[in-house]
Amino acid sequence: MPNGLSLGRITEFIRLVLTEPKYFWILAGLLLLGDACLCALIIRFVPYTEIDWITYMQQIQCIEDGQTDYAKIEGPTGPLVYPASHVHIHRFLKSWSTGEHAMRNLQALYAALYLLYLALSLVLYQQGGLPNVVVVLLSLSKRIHSVFMLRLFNDCWAVVAMQMAILAYSLKRDKFGTLLFSVALSVKMSNLLYAPALMVLLYTQRGLYSSIRHALLVIFVQILLAWEFLSSYPQSYLKNAFDLSRVFLYKWTVNWRMLDEDTFLSPTFSRALLCAHLVTLLVFCSQKWLSPEGGILTTVARGLRRPSVPASSRVLSADEIITLLFTSNIIGILFSRSLHYQFYSWYAYQIPYLAWRTKYPLLLKLWLVFSVEYAWNVYPSTTLSSSIMFCSNALLLFGIFAGPSRASESSVLQKGTKLE
């Protein structure tokens, strides 16, 4: 009887931890502790693989030697193509890259950064009211652990800053969110994928005048962080740090491998993807994001008539804000011409959240999560892996579009007692 009673209590405790919102941080704490141990094991037993770190360091050395012309700052894998905060971060990290245990120190730092990324993701899941059990899907990604601790990519810093920005927006700390967004953008311009959702968010929740002030804040932060380059070679900095026409090599791409190289590199294909991206954003704006307000034209007109107040009378919940921003990001990812393996960090820990914002059955939600993970772990990518990734991302996006409104779903999600 005592053993049975003890087993029953353990079973009940597990059930509560997996289903009851008030036990969320017990589960989250266990995940963080377990992943911290996993990170230590990875650093101890899995060899580090050099890809871009030496290039980062040589570029920083070039800057420390006095070069501020972005066009002339290069390393073994190419020129410097990242904004100024990339430079500031790696200028600081350069002091960690010397000495007998330099690489272990760096990996430990990136492990801490990864755990921060995971913790921020956990907070966002709680803010959005997702069932506890969903967060078990986080920290399972082989590729994300590799990106952080075995490759030391600059994407790690960009995604952490962006997750912090999303959290700030979900907490209605919009000015702080915009500041963090600009910092994230100053590490890597891939965060521009969030810009359409941010425009919708700020215009509807803050109004036209406030949106303009936020845009000016973004610009001011960019100028402040990049002043040493803008003050000397402004055109060179802007052209190289924010090169929207940059073409990645076909051999490294994870997506669109089902196409031949000539098609992949063709300007026609690039324009087609841009058009598809813009059309999809317009469809989501008119039929999903601004539908409760009467559509795009009605919302814009209302905001122009009263520019000092929000264009919407409806206050978005944390869940709606997070879903809006995550959706804008995955739309951009779906229509990106080239995705490299480190780019998975842009949305890996957003996928379970979005999957649970669809009306799909549980098995299909799980299939979407694991199929995307599978595709990003096939190296080199194949026609099959790229096709699976594209179809999974597209199916996920369609599910979000066809899913229930956030307002009608939030009351159910707050209960947190069901897996679906």
C-alpha positions as CSV (number, residue, x, y, z in Angstrom):
1,M,0.0,0.0,0.0
2,P,2.7,2.6,0.9
3,N,4.5,1.8,-2.4
4,G,1.2,2.1,-4.3
5,L,0.3,5.3,-2.6
6,S,3.8,6.7,-3.3
7,L,3.5,5.7,-7.0
8,G,0.1,7.3,-7.2
9,R,1.4,10.6,-5.7
10,I,4.2,10.6,-8.2
11,T,1.8,10.0,-11.1
12,E,-0.5,12.7,-9.9
13,F,2.5,15.1,-9.5
14,I,3.6,14.4,-13.1
15,R,0.1,15.0,-14.4
16,L,-0.2,18.3,-12.6
17,V,3.3,19.4,-13.8
18,L,2.3,18.6,-17.4
19,T,-1.2,20.1,-17.4
20,E,-1.7,22.7,-14.7
21,P,-0.6,26.3,-15.4
22,K,0.4,27.0,-11.8
23,Y,3.0,24.2,-12.1
24,F,4.5,25.5,-15.3
25,W,7.7,26.8,-13.8
26,I,8.4,23.5,-12.1
27,L,8.4,21.8,-15.5
28,A,10.3,24.7,-17.1
29,G,12.9,24.6,-14.3
30,L,13.4,20.9,-14.9
31,L,13.8,21.5,-18.6
32,L,16.4,24.2,-18.0
33,L,18.3,22.0,-15.6
34,G,18.2,19.0,-17.9
35,D,19.3,21.1,-20.9
36,A,22.2,22.7,-18.8
37,C,23.5,19.2,-18.2
38,L,23.1,18.3,-21.9
39,C,25.0,21.5,-22.9
40,A,27.9,20.5,-20.5
41,L,28.0,17.0,-22.1
42,I,28.0,18.4,-25.6
43,I,30.9,20.7,-24.8
44,R,32.8,18.0,-23.1
45,F,32.4,15.2,-25.7
46,V,31.4,16.6,-29.1
47,P,34.2,18.2,-31.1
48,Y,33.9,21.9,-32.1
49,T,33.6,22.5,-35.8
50,E,35.2,25.7,-37.2
51,I,33.1,27.5,-39.8
52,D,32.9,31.2,-39.4
53,W,34.6,32.0,-36.1
54,I,38.1,32.6,-37.5
55,T,36.5,34.9,-40.1
56,Y,34.8,36.8,-37.4
57,M,38.0,37.3,-35.5
58,Q,40.0,38.3,-38.6
59,Q,37.4,40.9,-39.5
60,I,37.5,42.3,-36.0
61,Q,41.3,42.4,-36.1
62,C,41.0,44.4,-39.4
63,I,38.8,46.9,-37.6
64,E,41.1,47.1,-34.6
65,D,43.9,47.9,-37.1
66,G,41.9,51.0,-38.1
67,Q,39.9,49.9,-41.1
68,T,36.3,51.3,-41.1
69,D,35.4,50.8,-44.7
70,Y,33.1,47.8,-44.8
71,A,34.0,46.9,-48.4
72,K,37.6,46.3,-47.3
73,I,37.0,44.3,-44.1
74,E,37.3,40.6,-45.0
75,G,38.1,37.2,-43.6
76,P,38.8,33.7,-45.0
77,T,35.1,33.1,-45.9
78,G,34.4,36.5,-47.3
79,P,33.7,40.2,-46.5
80,L,31.9,41.6,-43.5
81,V,28.2,41.6,-44.3
82,Y,26.7,42.1,-40.8
83,P,25.6,45.3,-39.1
84,A,27.5,47.1,-36.4
85,S,26.4,45.2,-33.3
86,H,27.9,42.1,-34.8
87,V,31.2,44.0,-34.6
88,H,30.6,45.2,-31.0
89,I,29.8,41.7,-29.8
90,H,32.7,40.0,-31.4
91,R,35.1,42.7,-30.5
92,F,34.2,41.8,-26.9
93,L,34.4,38.1,-27.5
94,K,37.8,38.4,-29.1
95,S,39.2,38.7,-25.6
96,W,37.8,35.2,-24.8
97,S,39.4,33.7,-27.9
98,T,43.0,33.5,-26.5
99,G,44.6,31.2,-24.0
100,E,44.8,27.5,-23.4
101,H,41.0,27.0,-22.7
102,A,39.8,29.7,-25.1
103,M,37.4,27.6,-27.1
104,R,35.9,25.9,-24.0
105,N,35.3,29.3,-22.5
106,L,33.6,30.5,-25.6
107,Q,31.4,27.4,-25.8
108,A,30.5,27.8,-22.1
109,L,29.4,31.4,-22.9
110,Y,27.3,30.2,-25.8
111,A,25.8,27.5,-23.7
112,A,24.7,30.2,-21.3
113,L,23.3,32.2,-24.2
114,Y,21.4,29.1,-25.4
115,L,19.9,28.6,-22.0
116,L,18.8,32.3,-22.0
117,Y,17.2,31.6,-25.5
118,L,15.4,28.6,-24.0
119,A,14.3,30.5,-20.9
120,L,12.9,33.4,-23.0
121,S,11.0,30.9,-25.2
122,L,9.6,29.3,-22.1
123,V,8.3,32.7,-20.8
124,L,6.7,33.4,-24.2
125,Y,4.9,30.0,-24.1
126,Q,3.6,30.8,-20.6
127,Q,2.6,34.3,-21.7
128,G,0.7,32.8,-24.6
129,G,-1.2,30.4,-22.4
130,L,0.0,27.2,-24.1
131,P,-0.5,23.9,-22.3
132,N,2.5,23.1,-20.1
133,V,3.2,19.8,-21.9
134,V,4.0,21.6,-25.2
135,V,7.3,23.0,-23.9
136,V,8.6,19.5,-23.5
137,L,9.1,19.8,-27.3
138,L,11.6,22.5,-26.8
139,S,15.3,21.7,-26.1
140,L,15.0,18.6,-28.3
141,S,16.7,20.1,-31.4
142,K,20.0,18.6,-32.3
143,R,20.6,21.4,-34.9
144,I,20.0,24.3,-32.4
145,H,22.4,22.9,-29.9
146,S,25.0,22.6,-32.7
147,V,24.4,26.2,-33.9
148,F,25.0,27.6,-30.4
149,M,27.7,25.5,-28.9
150,L,29.5,23.8,-31.8
151,R,29.4,26.5,-34.4
152,L,29.3,29.8,-32.4
153,F,27.2,31.6,-35.1
154,N,26.3,35.2,-34.8
155,D,22.6,34.3,-35.3
156,C,22.6,33.2,-31.7
157,W,22.9,36.8,-30.5
158,A,20.4,38.1,-33.0
159,V,17.7,35.5,-32.0
160,V,18.1,36.1,-28.3
161,A,17.8,39.9,-28.7
162,M,14.7,39.3,-30.9
163,Q,13.1,36.9,-28.4
164,M,13.6,39.6,-25.7
165,A,11.9,42.1,-27.9
166,I,8.9,39.9,-28.5
167,L,8.6,39.3,-24.8
168,A,8.7,43.1,-24.2
169,Y,5.9,43.6,-26.7
170,S,3.8,40.9,-25.2
171,L,4.2,42.6,-21.8
172,K,3.1,45.9,-23.4
173,R,6.5,47.4,-23.0
174,D,6.5,48.7,-26.6
175,K,9.3,51.2,-26.4
176,F,11.7,48.7,-24.8
177,G,10.5,46.2,-27.4
178,T,11.4,48.5,-30.2
179,L,14.8,49.3,-28.7
180,L,15.5,45.6,-28.5
181,F,14.2,45.0,-32.0
182,S,16.6,47.6,-33.3
183,V,19.5,46.0,-31.4
184,A,18.6,42.6,-32.9
185,L,18.4,44.2,-36.3
186,S,21.8,45.7,-35.8
187,V,23.3,42.2,-35.3
188,K,21.6,40.6,-38.3
189,M,19.2,42.1,-40.8
190,S,17.2,38.9,-41.0
191,N,15.1,40.4,-38.2
192,L,13.5,42.6,-40.8
193,L,11.1,39.7,-41.3
194,Y,9.3,40.9,-38.2
195,A,8.8,44.4,-39.5
196,P,5.4,43.9,-41.2
197,A,3.9,42.5,-38.0
198,L,5.5,45.3,-36.0
199,M,3.9,47.9,-38.2
200,V,0.5,46.3,-37.7
201,L,1.1,46.0,-34.0
202,L,2.2,49.6,-33.4
203,Y,-0.3,51.2,-35.7
204,T,-3.3,49.4,-34.3
205,Q,-2.2,49.5,-30.6
206,R,-0.4,52.9,-30.5
207,G,-1.5,54.9,-33.5
208,L,0.2,56.7,-36.4
209,Y,2.2,59.3,-34.4
210,S,3.5,56.7,-32.0
211,S,4.4,54.4,-34.8
212,I,6.5,57.1,-36.4
213,R,8.3,57.7,-33.1
214,H,9.0,54.0,-32.8
215,A,10.4,54.0,-36.4
216,L,12.6,57.0,-35.6
217,L,13.8,55.2,-32.5
218,V,14.9,52.2,-34.6
219,I,16.8,54.5,-37.0
220,F,18.4,56.4,-34.1
221,V,19.7,53.2,-32.5
222,Q,21.0,52.0,-35.8
223,I,22.9,55.3,-36.3
224,L,24.2,55.3,-32.8
225,L,25.5,51.7,-32.9
226,A,27.1,52.1,-36.4
227,W,28.5,55.7,-36.0
228,E,32.1,54.7,-36.3
229,F,31.4,53.3,-39.8
230,L,28.7,55.7,-40.9
231,S,30.8,58.7,-40.0
232,S,33.6,57.5,-42.3
233,Y,32.2,55.3,-45.1
234,P,28.4,55.5,-44.9
235,Q,27.6,54.1,-48.3
236,S,30.0,51.2,-47.9
237,Y,28.4,50.4,-44.5
238,L,24.8,50.5,-45.7
239,K,25.5,48.6,-48.9
240,N,27.3,45.7,-47.1
241,A,25.6,45.5,-43.8
242,F,22.1,45.7,-45.3
243,D,22.5,44.1,-48.7
244,L,19.1,43.0,-49.7
245,S,20.3,41.8,-53.1
246,R,22.9,39.4,-51.6
247,V,22.8,35.9,-53.3
248,F,23.8,32.9,-51.3
249,L,25.6,29.9,-52.8
250,Y,23.4,27.1,-53.9
251,K,25.6,24.4,-52.4
252,W,24.8,25.6,-48.8
253,T,21.1,26.1,-49.1
254,V,18.7,24.0,-47.0
255,N,15.6,25.0,-48.9
256,W,14.6,24.9,-52.6
257,R,17.0,22.0,-53.2
258,M,14.3,20.5,-55.4
259,L,15.2,23.2,-58.0
260,D,18.2,23.1,-60.3
261,E,21.0,25.7,-59.6
262,D,20.2,27.9,-62.6
263,T,16.6,28.3,-61.5
264,F,17.6,28.9,-57.9
265,L,20.0,31.7,-58.8
266,S,17.8,33.3,-61.5
267,P,16.5,36.9,-60.9
268,T,13.0,35.7,-62.1
269,F,12.8,33.2,-59.2
270,S,14.0,35.8,-56.7
271,R,11.3,38.3,-57.9
272,A,8.6,35.5,-57.8
273,L,9.5,34.8,-54.2
274,L,9.3,38.5,-53.3
275,C,5.9,38.8,-54.9
276,A,4.7,35.7,-53.1
277,H,6.0,37.1,-49.8
278,L,4.2,40.4,-50.3
279,V,1.0,38.8,-51.4
280,T,0.9,36.4,-48.4
281,L,1.5,39.4,-46.1
282,L,-1.4,41.3,-47.7
283,V,-3.7,38.3,-47.4
284,F,-2.8,37.8,-43.7
285,C,-3.2,41.6,-43.1
286,S,-6.6,41.8,-44.7
287,Q,-8.1,38.4,-43.8
288,K,-6.4,37.6,-40.4
289,W,-4.5,40.4,-38.6
290,L,-6.8,43.3,-39.5
291,S,-10.0,41.4,-40.2
292,P,-11.6,42.3,-36.9
293,E,-11.0,46.0,-37.6
294,G,-12.7,45.9,-41.1
295,G,-9.6,45.2,-43.2
296,I,-6.5,47.1,-44.3
297,L,-8.2,50.2,-45.9
298,T,-10.6,50.7,-43.0
299,T,-7.9,50.4,-40.4
300,V,-5.5,52.7,-42.2
301,A,-8.2,55.3,-42.7
302,R,-9.2,55.2,-39.1
303,G,-5.7,55.7,-38.0
304,L,-5.2,58.6,-40.4
305,R,-8.3,60.3,-39.1
306,R,-7.1,60.1,-35.5
307,P,-3.3,59.7,-35.7
308,S,-2.7,60.3,-32.0
309,V,-4.7,57.3,-30.8
310,P,-4.6,53.6,-31.6
311,A,-6.2,52.6,-34.9
312,S,-8.0,49.8,-33.1
313,S,-10.2,49.8,-30.1
314,R,-9.4,46.2,-29.4
315,V,-6.4,45.6,-27.1
316,L,-4.4,42.6,-28.3
317,S,-3.6,39.8,-25.8
318,A,-0.1,38.5,-25.2
319,D,-1.0,35.5,-27.2
320,E,-2.2,37.5,-30.2
321,I,1.0,39.7,-30.2
322,I,3.3,36.7,-30.0
323,T,1.4,34.8,-32.7
324,L,1.4,37.9,-34.9
325,L,5.1,38.3,-34.7
326,F,5.9,34.6,-35.0
327,T,3.7,34.4,-38.1
328,S,5.4,37.3,-39.8
329,N,8.7,35.6,-39.3
330,I,7.7,32.3,-40.7
331,I,6.1,34.0,-43.8
332,G,9.5,35.5,-44.5
333,I,11.3,32.2,-43.9
334,L,8.9,30.3,-46.2
335,F,9.7,32.7,-49.1
336,S,13.4,33.1,-48.5
337,R,15.5,32.1,-51.5
338,S,18.3,30.6,-49.4
339,L,18.4,29.3,-45.9
340,H,21.6,28.1,-44.3
341,Y,21.7,25.6,-41.4
342,Q,22.3,28.3,-38.7
343,F,19.1,30.1,-39.9
344,Y,17.0,27.4,-38.3
345,S,17.6,29.3,-35.0
346,W,15.4,32.1,-36.4
347,Y,12.3,30.1,-35.8
348,A,13.0,26.6,-34.3
349,Y,11.6,27.4,-30.9
350,Q,8.6,29.2,-32.4
351,I,7.4,26.1,-34.4
352,P,5.6,24.3,-31.5
353,Y,3.9,27.5,-30.5
354,L,2.6,28.0,-34.0
355,A,1.6,24.4,-34.4
356,W,-0.6,24.8,-31.3
357,R,-2.2,27.8,-33.0
358,T,-3.7,25.6,-35.6
359,K,-6.8,23.4,-35.5
360,Y,-4.9,20.4,-36.7
361,P,-5.1,17.1,-34.8
362,L,-2.4,16.3,-32.3
363,L,-0.6,13.9,-34.5
364,L,-0.3,16.4,-37.3
365,K,1.0,19.0,-35.0
366,L,3.7,16.7,-33.7
367,W,4.5,15.6,-37.3
368,L,5.0,19.3,-38.3
369,V,7.4,19.9,-35.4
370,F,9.5,16.7,-36.0
371,S,9.4,16.9,-39.8
372,V,10.9,20.4,-39.8
373,E,13.5,19.3,-37.3
374,Y,14.3,16.3,-39.6
375,A,14.7,18.5,-42.7
376,W,17.2,20.8,-40.9
377,N,19.3,17.9,-39.8
378,V,19.9,16.4,-43.3
379,Y,23.3,17.4,-44.5
380,P,23.8,18.1,-47.3
381,S,20.1,18.9,-48.0
382,T,18.3,16.8,-50.6
383,T,15.3,17.2,-52.8
384,L,13.4,15.1,-50.2
385,S,14.5,17.1,-47.2
386,S,13.9,20.5,-48.8
387,S,10.5,19.4,-50.0
388,I,9.5,18.2,-46.5
389,M,10.7,21.5,-45.0
390,F,8.8,23.6,-47.5
391,C,5.6,21.5,-47.2
392,S,5.8,21.5,-43.4
393,N,6.3,25.3,-43.2
394,A,3.6,25.9,-45.8
395,L,1.2,23.6,-44.0
396,L,2.0,25.3,-40.7
397,L,1.3,28.7,-42.1
398,F,-2.0,27.5,-43.7
399,G,-3.0,26.1,-40.4
400,I,-2.4,29.4,-38.7
401,F,-4.4,31.2,-41.3
402,A,-7.3,28.8,-41.1
403,G,-7.1,28.5,-37.3
404,P,-9.5,30.0,-34.8
405,S,-9.4,33.6,-33.8
406,R,-7.1,34.3,-30.9
407,A,-9.9,35.9,-28.9
408,S,-12.1,32.8,-29.1
409,E,-9.3,30.4,-28.3
410,S,-7.7,32.3,-25.4
411,S,-10.2,31.2,-22.8
412,V,-9.7,27.6,-23.7
413,L,-5.9,27.8,-23.7
414,Q,-5.8,29.5,-20.3
415,K,-7.2,26.3,-18.7
416,G,-4.1,24.5,-19.9
417,T,-5.7,21.1,-19.2
418,K,-5.7,19.7,-22.7
419,L,-3.0,18.7,-25.0
420,E,-4.9,19.8,-28.1
